Amino acid sequence: MKILAAVVGTSVLLSSIGAVHASELVYRPINPSFGGDPLNGNWLLSQATAQTAGGGSPGFSIDFPDFGGIPQPDPTPVPVPEVPLIPSAN
């Protein structure tokens, strides 16, 4: 019985030590779009630029899918026939 009391007492003591050192979490936004400091904008842009391939500026690119050799329609526009106007019946 003494061993059980010692084990329970030790576990209660060890579990309470972690609670003593805990602190409250505080959210501080970094991105200026979400309420952060507006002066962080240049730093965020430089970090994003550094993470792009080749270190260049991030640009817009489209990665077209591979259709597996299936022929695709001709991208040149086809002339549309003219539609005759119907006279109004006033």
N, CA, C and O atoms as a Tinker XYZ file with bonds, in Angstrom:
   360  protein
     1  N      0.818000   -1.186000    0.000000    73     2
     2  CA     0.000000    0.000000    0.000000    64     1     3
     3  C      0.866000    1.256000    0.000000    63     2     4     5
     4  O      0.518000    2.261000   -0.621000    81     3
     5  N      1.990000    1.190000    0.698000    73     3     6
     6  CA     2.889000    2.338000    0.738000    64     5     7
     7  C      3.495000    2.598000   -0.644000    63     6     8     9
     8  O      3.725000    3.745000   -1.027000    81     7
     9  N      3.747000    1.523000   -1.378000    73     7    10
    10  CA     4.324000    1.678000   -2.719000    64     9    11
    11  C      3.315000    2.351000   -3.648000    63    10    12    13
    12  O      3.681000    3.226000   -4.433000    81    11
    13  N      2.052000    1.948000   -3.561000    73    11    14
    14  CA     1.010000    2.547000   -4.389000    64    13    15
    15  C      0.854000    4.031000   -4.071000    63    14    16    17
    16  O      0.709000    4.849000   -4.979000    81    15
    17  N      0.881000    4.377000   -2.796000    73    15    18
    18  CA     0.767000    5.785000   -2.402000    64    17    19
    19  C      1.972000    6.578000   -2.892000    63    18    20    21
    20  O      1.826000    7.732000   -3.295000    81    19
    21  N      3.156000    5.979000   -2.865000    73    19    22
    22  CA     4.357000    6.662000   -3.331000    64    21    23
    23  C      4.306000    6.879000   -4.841000    63    22    24    25
    24  O      4.702000    7.935000   -5.333000    81    23
    25  N      3.821000    5.878000   -5.574000    73    23    26
    26  CA     3.721000    5.995000   -7.031000    64    25    27
    27  C      2.690000    7.062000   -7.408000    63    26    28    29
    28  O      2.943000    7.882000   -8.290000    81    27
    29  N      1.544000    7.054000   -6.751000    73    27    30
    30  CA     0.503000    8.044000   -7.040000    64    29    31
    31  C      0.991000    9.438000   -6.660000    63    30    32    33
    32  O      0.781000   10.391000   -7.411000    81    31
    33  N      1.624000    9.567000   -5.530000    73    31    34
    34  CA     2.135000   10.865000   -5.099000    64    33    35
    35  C      3.199000   11.399000   -6.045000    63    34    36    37
    36  O      3.220000   12.591000   -6.353000    81    35
    37  N      4.080000   10.524000   -6.505000    73    35    38
    38  CA     5.133000   10.934000   -7.436000    64    37    39
    39  C      4.537000   11.351000   -8.772000    63    38    40    41
    40  O      4.963000   12.348000   -9.355000    81    39
    41  N      3.554000   10.596000   -9.264000    73    39    42
    42  CA     2.949000   10.949000  -10.554000    64    41    43
    43  C      2.177000   12.261000  -10.464000    63    42    44    45
    44  O      2.186000   13.041000  -11.416000    81    43
    45  N      1.512000   12.522000   -9.344000    73    43    46
    46  CA     0.809000   13.795000   -9.169000    64    45    47
    47  C      1.812000   14.935000   -9.105000    63    46    48    49
    48  O      1.582000   15.996000   -9.685000    81    47
    49  N      2.904000   14.732000   -8.417000    73    47    50
    50  CA     3.929000   15.761000   -8.304000    64    49    51
    51  C      4.555000   16.066000   -9.663000    63    50    52    53
    52  O      4.737000   17.233000  -10.013000    81    51
    53  N      4.883000   15.032000  -10.427000    73    51    54
    54  CA     5.507000   15.239000  -11.735000    64    53    55
    55  C      4.538000   15.864000  -12.739000    63    54    56    57
    56  O      4.952000   16.670000  -13.572000    81    55
    57  N      3.264000   15.507000  -12.671000    73    55    58
    58  CA     2.303000   16.084000  -13.613000    64    57    59
    59  C      1.997000   17.539000  -13.282000    63    58    60    61
    60  O      1.650000   18.308000  -14.178000    81    59
    61  N      2.115000   17.931000  -12.035000    73    59    62
    62  CA     1.836000   19.319000  -11.669000    64    61    63
    63  C      3.001000   20.240000  -12.006000    63    62    64    65
    64  O      2.807000   21.452000  -12.105000    81    63
    65  N      4.192000   19.710000  -12.182000    73    63    66
    66  CA     5.347000   20.541000  -12.518000    64    65    67
    67  C      5.162000   21.164000  -13.898000    63    66    68    69
    68  O      5.498000   22.332000  -14.094000    81    67
    69  N      4.636000   20.408000  -14.855000    73    67    70
    70  CA     4.411000   20.932000  -16.196000    64    69    71
    71  C      3.377000   22.039000  -16.216000    63    70    72    73
    72  O      3.501000   22.980000  -17.000000    81    71
    73  N      2.367000   21.951000  -15.377000    73    71    74
    74  CA     1.320000   22.965000  -15.346000    64    73    75
    75  C      1.826000   24.272000  -14.744000    63    74    76    77
    76  O      1.307000   25.341000  -15.063000    81    75
    77  N      2.812000   24.198000  -13.893000    73    75    78
    78  CA     3.338000   25.400000  -13.260000    64    77    79
    79  C      4.060000   26.271000  -14.285000    63    78    80    81
    80  O      3.998000   27.498000  -14.199000    81    79
    81  N      4.741000   25.662000  -15.251000    73    79    82
    82  CA     5.537000   26.400000  -16.219000    64    81    83
    83  C      4.775000   26.752000  -17.493000    63    82    84    85
    84  O      5.338000   27.374000  -18.394000    81    83
    85  N      3.520000   26.370000  -17.580000    73    83    86
    86  CA     2.743000   26.658000  -18.785000    64    85    87
    87  C      2.380000   28.137000  -18.828000    63    86    88    89
    88  O      2.217000   28.780000  -17.791000    81    87
    89  N      2.255000   28.667000  -20.045000    73    87    90
    90  CA     1.851000   30.063000  -20.198000    64    89    91
    91  C      0.767000   30.151000  -21.263000    63    90    92    93
    92  O      0.524000   29.193000  -21.998000    81    91
    93  N      0.128000   31.290000  -21.336000    73    91    94
    94  CA    -0.952000   31.503000  -22.283000    64    93    95
    95  C     -0.381000   31.758000  -23.674000    63    94    96    97
    96  O      0.606000   32.479000  -23.823000    81    95
    97  N     -1.007000   31.163000  -24.695000    73    95    98
    98  CA    -0.590000   31.397000  -26.071000    64    97    99
    99  C     -1.236000   32.680000  -26.579000    63    98   100   101
   100  O     -2.430000   32.902000  -26.377000    81    99
   101  N     -0.452000   33.515000  -27.232000    73    99   102
   102  CA    -0.954000   34.776000  -27.760000    64   101   103
   103  C     -0.690000   34.795000  -29.255000    63   102   104   105
   104  O      0.435000   34.565000  -29.697000    81   103
   105  N     -1.739000   35.071000  -30.041000    73   103   106
   106  CA    -1.604000   35.137000  -31.493000    64   105   107
   107  C     -1.184000   36.543000  -31.895000    63   106   108   109
   108  O     -1.847000   37.521000  -31.549000    81   107
   109  N     -0.090000   36.636000  -32.620000    73   107   110
   110  CA     0.369000   37.914000  -33.164000    64   109   111
   111  C      0.493000   37.759000  -34.670000    63   110   112   113
   112  O      1.378000   37.043000  -35.138000    81   111
   113  N     -0.369000   38.411000  -35.443000    73   111   114
   114  CA    -0.297000   38.251000  -36.895000    64   113   115
   115  C      0.976000   38.872000  -37.459000    63   114   116   117
   116  O      1.450000   39.897000  -36.970000    81   115
   117  N      1.519000   38.240000  -38.488000    73   115   118
   118  CA     2.712000   38.743000  -39.162000    64   117   119
   119  C      2.334000   39.369000  -40.497000    63   118   120   121
   120  O      2.840000   40.431000  -40.861000    81   119
   121  N      1.443000   38.706000  -41.221000    73   119   122
   122  CA     1.042000   39.170000  -42.543000    64   121   123
   123  C      0.221000   40.451000  -42.424000    63   122   124   125
   124  O     -0.751000   40.480000  -41.668000    81   123
   125  N      0.583000   41.514000  -43.150000    73   123   126
   126  CA    -0.186000   42.757000  -43.073000    64   125   127
   127  C     -1.635000   42.598000  -43.534000    63   126   128   129
   128  O     -2.500000   43.371000  -43.121000    81   127
   129  N     -1.907000   41.612000  -44.379000    73   127   130
   130  CA    -3.276000   41.394000  -44.844000    64   129   131
   131  C     -4.181000   40.916000  -43.723000    63   130   132   133
   132  O     -5.399000   41.075000  -43.801000    81   131
   133  N     -3.607000   40.337000  -42.689000    73   131   134
   134  CA    -4.396000   39.795000  -41.586000    64   133   135
   135  C     -4.177000   40.575000  -40.296000    63   134   136   137
   136  O     -4.348000   40.020000  -39.210000    81   135
   137  N     -3.806000   41.840000  -40.388000    73   135   138
   138  CA    -3.684000   42.673000  -39.203000    64   137   139
   139  C     -2.283000   42.814000  -38.665000    63   138   140   141
   140  O     -2.096000   43.387000  -37.592000    81   139
   141  N     -1.292000   42.314000  -39.372000    73   139   142
   142  CA     0.087000   42.436000  -38.910000    64   141   143
   143  C      0.673000   43.802000  -39.228000    63   142   144   145
   144  O     -0.001000   44.668000  -39.784000    81   143
   145  N      1.911000   43.978000  -38.875000    73   143   146
   146  CA     2.608000   45.243000  -39.091000    64   145   147
   147  C      2.763000   45.498000  -40.592000    63   146   148   149
   148  O      3.273000   44.630000  -41.299000    81   147
   149  N      2.340000   46.660000  -41.100000    73   147   150
   150  CA     2.470000   46.942000  -42.528000    64   149   151
   151  C      3.916000   46.966000  -43.017000    63   150   152   153
   152  O      4.167000   46.793000  -44.210000    81   151
   153  N      4.855000   47.175000  -42.120000    73   151   154
   154  CA     6.254000   47.199000  -42.527000    64   153   155
   155  C      6.805000   45.804000  -42.812000    63   154   156   157
   156  O      7.920000   45.680000  -43.317000    81   155
   157  N      6.050000   44.759000  -42.501000    73   155   158
   158  CA     6.488000   43.393000  -42.785000    64   157   159
   159  C      6.251000   43.001000  -44.239000    63   158   160   161
   160  O      6.718000   41.943000  -44.662000    81   159
   161  N      5.545000   43.813000  -45.013000    73   159   162
   162  CA     5.206000   43.457000  -46.392000    64   161   163
   163  C      6.422000   43.209000  -47.256000    63   162   164   165
   164  O      6.461000   42.222000  -47.991000    81   163
   165  N      7.422000   44.084000  -47.188000    73   163   166
   166  CA     8.627000   43.904000  -48.008000    64   165   167
   167  C      9.398000   42.658000  -47.598000    63   166   168   169
   168  O      9.940000   41.952000  -48.449000    81   167
   169  N      9.450000   42.387000  -46.312000    73   167   170
   170  CA    10.169000   41.198000  -45.841000    64   169   171
   171  C      9.466000   39.936000  -46.330000    63   170   172   173
   172  O     10.123000   38.996000  -46.779000    81   171
   173  N      8.125000   39.907000  -46.246000    73   171   174
   174  CA     7.385000   38.737000  -46.714000    64   173   175
   175  C      7.566000   38.533000  -48.216000    63   174   176   177
   176  O      7.706000   37.400000  -48.677000    81   175
   177  N      7.563000   39.624000  -48.980000    73   175   178
   178  CA     7.759000   39.518000  -50.425000    64   177   179
   179  C      9.152000   38.998000  -50.746000    63   178   180   181
   180  O      9.308000   38.177000  -51.650000    81   179
   181  N     10.162000   39.459000  -50.025000    73   179   182
   182  CA    11.521000   38.981000  -50.294000    64   181   183
   183  C     11.664000   37.508000  -49.928000    63   182   184   185
   184  O     12.390000   36.776000  -50.600000    81   183
   185  N     10.984000   37.062000  -48.873000    73   183   186
   186  CA    11.032000   35.647000  -48.510000    64   185   187
   187  C     10.341000   34.793000  -49.565000    63   186   188   189
   188  O     10.830000   33.715000  -49.906000    81   187
   189  N      9.211000   35.261000  -50.085000    73   187   190
   190  CA     8.499000   34.508000  -51.116000    64   189   191
   191  C      9.298000   34.464000  -52.408000    63   190   192   193
   192  O      9.314000   33.443000  -53.095000    81   191
   193  N      9.962000   35.567000  -52.744000    73   191   194
   194  CA    10.779000   35.610000  -53.952000    64   193   195
   195  C     11.962000   34.665000  -53.833000    63   194   196   197
   196  O     12.336000   34.011000  -54.806000    81   195
   197  N     12.545000   34.590000  -52.664000    73   195   198
   198  CA    13.696000   33.711000  -52.463000    64   197   199
   199  C     13.309000   32.243000  -52.552000    63   198   200   201
   200  O     14.164000   31.403000  -52.832000    81   199
   201  N     12.054000   31.916000  -52.324000    73   199   202
   202  CA    11.620000   30.523000  -52.345000    64   201   203
   203  C     11.191000   30.056000  -53.727000    63   202   204   205
   204  O     10.936000   28.866000  -53.913000    81   203
   205  N     11.103000   30.959000  -54.705000    73   203   206
   206  CA    10.719000   30.547000  -56.050000    64   205   207
   207  C     11.903000   29.878000  -56.736000    63   206   208   209
   208  O     13.050000   30.055000  -56.324000    81   207
   209  N     11.624000   29.120000  -57.769000    73   207   210
   210  CA    12.679000   28.415000  -58.494000    64   209   211
   211  C     13.616000   29.424000  -59.142000    63   210   212   213
   212  O     13.159000   30.299000  -59.878000    81   211
   213  N     14.879000   29.324000  -58.892000    73   211   214
   214  CA    15.865000   30.220000  -59.469000    64   213   215
   215  C     15.981000   31.541000  -58.743000    63   214   216   217
   216  O     16.800000   32.376000  -59.126000    81   215
   217  N     15.195000   31.758000  -57.715000    73   215   218
   218  CA    15.276000   32.991000  -56.955000    64   217   219
   219  C     14.708000   34.192000  -57.674000    63   218   220   221
   220  O     14.901000   35.320000  -57.220000    81   219
   221  N     14.014000   33.991000  -58.782000    73   219   222
   222  CA    13.443000   35.108000  -59.522000    64   221   223
   223  C     12.129000   35.552000  -58.916000    63   222   224   225
   224  O     11.692000   35.047000  -57.883000    81   223
   225  N     11.521000   36.496000  -59.576000    73   223   226
   226  CA    10.241000   36.973000  -59.072000    64   225   227
   227  C      9.161000   35.949000  -59.399000    63   226   228   229
   228  O      9.204000   35.315000  -60.453000    81   227
   229  N      8.193000   35.785000  -58.501000    73   227   230
   230  CA     7.142000   34.813000  -58.780000    64   229   231
   231  C      6.279000   35.303000  -59.936000    63   230   232   233
   232  O      5.827000   36.448000  -59.934000    81   231
   233  N      6.057000   34.462000  -60.898000    73   231   234
   234  CA     5.270000   34.834000  -62.063000    64   233   235
   235  C      4.107000   33.890000  -62.250000    63   234   236   237
   236  O      3.956000   32.914000  -61.515000    81   235
   237  N      3.299000   34.181000  -63.224000    73   235   238
   238  CA     2.147000   33.350000  -63.519000    64   237   239
   239  C      2.541000   32.326000  -64.563000    63   238   240   241
   240  O      3.063000   32.688000  -65.618000    81   239
   241  N      2.303000   31.071000  -64.292000    73   239   242
   242  CA     2.584000   30.032000  -65.271000    64   241   243
   243  C      1.452000   29.015000  -65.253000    63   242   244   245
   244  O      0.834000   28.767000  -64.217000    81   243
   245  N      1.197000   28.441000  -66.396000    73   243   246
   246  CA     0.146000   27.441000  -66.521000    64   245   247
   247  C      0.809000   26.116000  -66.860000    63   246   248   249
   248  O      1.598000   26.030000  -67.801000    81   247
   249  N      0.492000   25.101000  -66.102000    73   247   250
   250  CA     1.004000   23.770000  -66.369000    64   249   251
   251  C     -0.098000   22.993000  -67.083000    63   250   252   253
   252  O     -1.024000   22.489000  -66.449000    81   251
   253  N      0.010000   22.901000  -68.412000    73   251   254
   254  CA    -1.017000   22.229000  -69.179000    64   253   255
   255  C     -0.929000   20.722000  -68.970000    63   254   256   257
   256  O      0.168000   20.170000  -68.886000    81   255
   257  N     -2.071000   20.056000  -68.885000    73   255   258
   258  CA    -2.053000   18.610000  -68.645000    64   257   259
   259  C     -1.615000   17.841000  -69.885000    63   258   260   261
   260  O     -1.738000   18.324000  -71.010000    81   259
   261  N     -1.108000   16.648000  -69.659000    73   259   262
   262  CA    -0.726000   15.756000  -70.742000    64   261   263
   263  C     -1.946000   14.911000  -71.089000    63   262   264   265
   264  O     -2.473000   14.198000  -70.235000    81   263
   265  N     -2.392000   14.990000  -72.332000    73   263   266
   266  CA    -3.586000   14.264000  -72.737000    64   265   267
   267  C     -3.262000   12.873000  -73.272000    63   266   268   269
   268  O     -4.146000   12.208000  -73.812000    81   267
   269  N     -2.042000   12.427000  -73.140000    73   267   270
   270  CA    -1.678000   11.071000  -73.515000    64   269   271
   271  C     -1.761000   10.796000  -74.999000    63   270   272   273
   272  O     -2.127000    9.689000  -75.394000    81   271
   273  N     -1.434000   11.763000  -75.833000    73   271   274
   274  CA    -1.426000   11.552000  -77.270000    64   273   275
   275  C     -2.786000   11.687000  -77.929000    63   274   276   277
   276  O     -2.898000   11.463000  -79.134000    81   275
   277  N     -3.818000   12.042000  -77.187000    73   275   278
   278  CA    -5.140000   12.224000  -77.776000    64   277   279
   279  C     -5.125000   13.527000  -78.570000    63   278   280   281
   280  O     -4.734000   14.565000  -78.037000    81   279
   281  N     -5.545000   13.489000  -79.835000    73   279   282
   282  CA    -5.510000   14.726000  -80.625000    64   281   283
   283  C     -6.470000   15.766000  -80.056000    63   282   284   285
   284  O     -7.595000   15.458000  -79.663000    81   283
   285  N     -5.994000   16.994000  -80.026000    73   283   286
   286  CA    -6.784000   18.095000  -79.492000    64   285   287
   287  C     -7.301000   18.953000  -80.638000    63   286   288   289
   288  O     -6.717000   18.947000  -81.722000    81   287
   289  N     -8.383000   19.690000  -80.419000    73   287   290
   290  CA    -8.917000   20.533000  -81.494000    64   289   291
   291  C     -7.944000   21.641000  -81.868000    63   290   292   293
   292  O     -7.102000   22.051000  -81.070000    81   291
   293  N     -8.080000   22.111000  -83.093000    73   291   294
   294  CA    -7.231000   23.178000  -83.604000    64   293   295
   295  C     -7.552000   24.472000  -82.853000    63   294   296   297
   296  O     -8.717000   24.857000  -82.762000    81   295
   297  N     -6.533000   25.147000  -82.314000    73   295   298
   298  CA    -6.810000   26.349000  -81.527000    64   297   299
   299  C     -7.152000   27.578000  -82.358000    63   298   300   301
   300  O     -7.532000   28.608000  -81.801000    81   299
   301  N     -7.024000   27.489000  -83.697000    73   299   302
   302  CA    -7.354000   28.660000  -84.512000    64   301   303
   303  C     -8.867000   28.821000  -84.573000    63   302   304   305
   304  O     -9.588000   27.829000  -84.691000    81   303
   305  N     -9.354000   30.040000  -84.495000    73   303   306
   306  CA   -10.804000   30.240000  -84.483000    64   305   307
   307  C    -11.437000   29.945000  -85.845000    63   306   308   309
   308  O    -10.821000   30.148000  -86.891000    81   307
   309  N    -12.649000   29.473000  -85.806000    73   307   310
   310  CA   -13.417000   29.165000  -87.013000    64   309   311
   311  C    -14.341000   30.351000  -87.275000    63   310   312   313
   312  O    -14.976000   30.852000  -86.346000    81   311
   313  N    -14.427000   30.810000  -88.527000    73   311   314
   314  CA   -15.322000   31.942000  -88.788000    64   313   315
   315  C    -16.777000   31.565000  -88.506000    63   314   316   317
   316  O    -17.242000   30.487000  -88.876000    81   315
   317  N    -17.471000   32.473000  -87.850000    73   315   318
   318  CA   -18.873000   32.248000  -87.489000    64   317   319
   319  C    -19.748000   32.835000  -88.591000    63   318   320   321
   320  O    -19.529000   33.972000  -89.012000    81   319
   321  N    -20.742000   32.071000  -89.067000    73   319   322
   322  CA   -21.602000   32.620000  -90.124000    64   321   323
   323  C    -22.454000   33.770000  -89.587000    63   322   324   325
   324  O    -22.805000   33.813000  -88.408000    81   323
   325  N    -22.769000   34.686000  -90.476000    73   323   326
   326  CA   -23.594000   35.818000  -90.072000    64   325   327
   327  C    -25.033000   35.375000  -89.879000    63   326   328   329
   328  O    -25.544000   34.533000  -90.617000    81   327
   329  N    -25.671000   35.949000  -88.889000    73   327   330
   330  CA   -27.065000   35.635000  -88.595000    64   329   331
   331  C    -27.916000   36.760000  -89.178000    63   330   332   333
   332  O    -27.689000   37.930000  -88.869000    81   331
   333  N    -28.905000   36.412000  -90.029000    73   331   334
   334  CA   -29.733000   37.474000  -90.614000    64   333   335
   335  C    -30.614000   38.111000  -89.540000    63   334   336   337
   336  O    -31.098000   37.442000  -88.627000    81   335
   337  N    -30.806000   39.409000  -89.677000    73   335   338
   338  CA   -31.656000   40.130000  -88.739000    64   337   339
   339  C    -33.115000   39.901000  -89.096000    63   338   340   341
   340  O    -33.492000   39.930000  -90.267000    81   339
   341  N    -33.918000   39.677000  -88.092000    73   339   342
   342  CA   -35.354000   39.498000  -88.293000    64   341   343
   343  C    -36.008000   40.865000  -88.121000    63   342   344   345
   344  O    -35.822000   41.516000  -87.093000    81   343
   345  N    -36.771000   41.302000  -89.117000    73   343   346
   346  CA   -37.408000   42.617000  -88.975000    64   345   347
   347  C    -38.416000   42.602000  -87.832000    63   346   348   349
   348  O    -39.152000   41.633000  -87.643000    81   347
   349  N    -38.433000   43.677000  -87.089000    73   347   350
   350  CA   -39.351000   43.760000  -85.954000    64   349   351
   351  C    -40.758000   44.047000  -86.442000    63   350   352   353
   352  O    -40.952000   44.752000  -87.433000    81   351
   353  N    -41.731000   43.501000  -85.747000    73   351   354
   354  CA   -43.139000   43.689000  -86.118000    64   353   355
   355  C    -43.737000   44.776000  -85.242000    63   354   356   357
   356  O    -44.447000   44.475000  -84.282000    81   355
   357  N    -43.462000   46.029000  -85.554000    73   355   358
   358  CA   -44.008000   47.141000  -84.764000    64   357   359
   359  C    -45.387000   47.454000  -85.182000    63   358   360
   360  O    -46.009000   48.361000  -84.630000    81   359
